[in-house]
Amino acid sequence: MYVVIRKTGLVGFLEKVAERARDHIVPLIQGRAGFHGYCTFITEQGDIAYSVSIFDEREAAIDADQRVQQWIGANMSDLMQDESELVAGETVFHEVSHPQEQQKSRQRSLFVIIRSYTGLTGQTETMHSLVSEHTLPAIKQAKGFRGFYAFRDEADPNRAISVTLFDTREEAMHTHEAVVAIMRDQLGAMAYGTPRVVLGETVVLATG
């Protein structure tokens, strides 16, 4: 699978961002070949929106992202900044439990945490083993688990990204703290810094 994450600053109202994403962006990508999932969440500070798109293959994911960016440029300039940041890559791990949609305001949201690890030069095999043997089992067995995706940044192989989805903020944060502790304990003397973390509650969810 291939994951595309977009980060965009907000200049408008959250409700309008959510409405246009549900009514226009989801239909743009949901029926496309290889589509698996899409979500939008707003950081808890309320000033940045993140979107996560998941497809079978890179070509379909990049094409869908470009179409969405074209639509946003033409129709959401009053709500979102012109410049956005992209990170993308082929998944190394992915697990999903009970896919859920949220395309109306009354539908239940999920909580998303994106972790970004840097300084991983030469640690590919060690990191893969660590995640498969320790981190992923802890995440999958945690209460409220809904989804997990991990990949290397295509533009920077020394950077790894993980996306986790849980039913509630409390469940997500509890598991996040456990994951950070596992990483620190298992890596030992290897170069490792605390991951950069962004988090928030979804306003849109769509599945294939």
C-alpha positions in Angstrom: 0.0 0.0 0.0 1.0 3.6 -0.5 0.3 6.5 1.9 0.1 10.2 1.2 0.0 12.7 4.0 -0.8 16.4 3.4 -0.3 19.2 5.9 -2.0 22.5 5.2 -2.5 25.6 7.3 -6.0 26.8 8.0 -7.4 30.3 7.5 -11.1 29.5 7.7 -13.7 27.7 9.8 -13.3 24.1 10.7 -16.9 23.3 10.0 -16.6 24.6 6.4 -13.4 22.6 5.9 -15.1 19.4 7.0 -18.2 20.0 4.9 -16.3 20.6 1.7 -14.0 17.6 2.4 -17.0 15.4 2.9 -19.1 16.7 0.0 -16.4 17.1 -2.6 -13.0 15.6 -1.8 -14.2 12.2 -0.7 -16.2 11.7 -4.0 -13.1 12.7 -6.0 -11.1 9.8 -4.7 -13.4 7.2 -3.1 -14.3 5.4 -6.3 -10.9 5.4 -7.8 -9.1 2.1 -8.5 -7.0 0.9 -5.5 -8.5 3.3 -3.0 -8.4 2.0 0.6 -9.0 4.9 2.9 -9.0 8.7 3.5 -9.2 10.8 6.6 -8.9 14.5 7.5 -8.1 15.7 11.0 -7.5 19.1 12.5 -4.7 19.5 15.1 -5.8 20.3 18.6 -4.5 23.8 18.2 -7.1 24.2 15.4 -4.8 25.8 12.9 -3.5 22.9 10.7 -5.3 20.3 8.7 -3.8 16.9 7.9 -5.2 14.5 5.3 -4.2 10.8 5.0 -4.9 8.9 1.7 -4.2 5.2 1.3 -4.1 3.4 -2.0 -2.9 0.1 -3.4 -0.2 1.6 -5.5 1.9 4.8 -5.8 0.7 5.9 -9.2 -3.0 5.9 -8.1 -2.2 7.6 -4.8 -0.2 10.4 -6.4 -2.8 11.0 -9.2 -5.6 11.2 -6.6 -3.6 13.6 -4.5 -2.9 15.9 -7.5 -6.6 15.9 -8.4 -7.5 16.8 -4.8 -4.9 19.6 -4.7 -6.3 21.1 -7.9 -9.8 21.1 -6.5 -8.6 22.6 -3.2 -6.7 25.3 -5.1 -9.8 26.2 -7.1 -12.4 25.9 -4.3 -10.9 26.2 -0.9 -8.5 29.2 -1.0 -10.8 31.0 1.4 -10.2 28.2 4.0 -6.7 26.8 3.5 -3.3 28.3 2.8 -1.8 28.0 -0.7 1.2 26.0 0.3 1.0 22.5 1.7 3.6 19.9 2.8 3.6 16.3 1.5 5.2 13.2 2.9 4.5 9.8 1.2 5.8 6.3 0.9 5.2 2.6 0.5 4.0 1.0 3.6 6.2 -1.4 5.5 3.4 -2.3 7.9 -0.3 -1.9 7.8 -3.1 -3.3 10.0 -6.8 -2.3 10.1 -9.5 -3.3 12.5 -13.2 -2.6 11.9 -13.0 0.1 9.2 -15.3 3.0 9.9 -16.7 5.9 7.9 -17.5 9.4 9.1 -19.1 11.5 6.3 -21.7 13.3 8.4 -21.2 15.4 11.5 -23.2 13.1 13.7 -21.1 10.1 12.9 -18.5 9.0 15.3 -14.9 10.3 14.9 -11.6 8.6 15.5 -8.4 9.9 17.0 -5.2 10.0 14.9 -1.6 10.2 15.9 1.2 10.7 13.4 4.7 10.0 14.6 7.8 11.0 12.7 11.2 9.4 13.5 14.5 10.8 12.1 18.1 9.7 12.3 17.5 6.2 11.2 20.4 5.7 8.9 21.5 2.1 8.7 18.9 0.9 11.1 16.3 -0.5 8.6 16.6 -4.1 9.7 16.7 -3.3 13.3 13.7 -1.0 13.1 11.7 -3.6 11.1 12.4 -6.3 13.6 11.5 -3.9 16.5 8.2 -2.9 15.0 7.1 -6.5 14.0 8.1 -8.1 17.3 7.3 -5.4 19.8 5.6 -2.2 18.7 2.9 -3.6 16.3 1.7 -6.3 18.7 1.3 -3.7 21.4 -0.7 -1.4 19.1 -2.9 -4.1 17.7 -3.8 -5.5 21.2 -4.5 -2.1 22.7 -8.1 -1.1 23.5 -9.7 1.0 20.8 -7.3 0.1 18.0 -8.6 0.9 14.5 -5.6 1.2 12.2 -1.8 1.4 11.8 0.3 2.3 8.8 4.1 2.7 8.8 6.4 3.8 5.9 9.7 5.3 5.0 9.5 8.8 3.6 10.1 8.5 -0.1 11.9 11.8 -0.2 14.0 11.1 2.9 14.8 7.4 3.7 16.2 8.4 7.0 12.8 9.4 8.2 10.1 7.0 9.2 6.4 7.8 9.6 3.6 6.0 11.4 -0.1 6.7 11.5 -2.3 5.2 14.2 -6.1 5.5 14.6 -8.0 4.8 17.8 -11.6 5.2 19.1 -10.7 7.9 21.6 -7.9 10.3 22.5 -7.3 8.5 25.8 -6.8 5.2 24.1 -4.5 6.7 21.5 -2.4 8.5 24.0 -2.0 5.5 26.3 -0.8 3.4 23.4 1.5 6.2 22.1 3.2 6.4 25.4 3.7 2.6 25.5 5.1 2.7 21.9 7.6 5.4 22.8 8.7 3.5 25.8 9.2 0.3 23.8 11.2 2.1 21.2 13.5 3.7 23.8 14.0 0.5 25.7 14.6 -1.8 22.7 16.9 0.6 20.8 19.2 1.0 23.7 22.4 2.8 22.7 21.4 3.3 19.1 20.8 6.9 18.0 17.2 7.6 18.8 15.3 10.8 19.5 11.8 11.2 20.7 9.5 11.2 17.6 7.8 14.4 16.4 4.1 13.9 17.1 0.9 15.5 15.6 -2.5 14.5 16.7 -6.2 15.3 16.3 -9.7 14.1 15.9 -11.0 13.2 12.5 -13.7 15.3 10.8 -13.9 13.0 7.7 -13.3 9.3 7.3 -13.9 7.2 4.1 -13.1 3.6 3.2 -12.8 1.7 0.0 
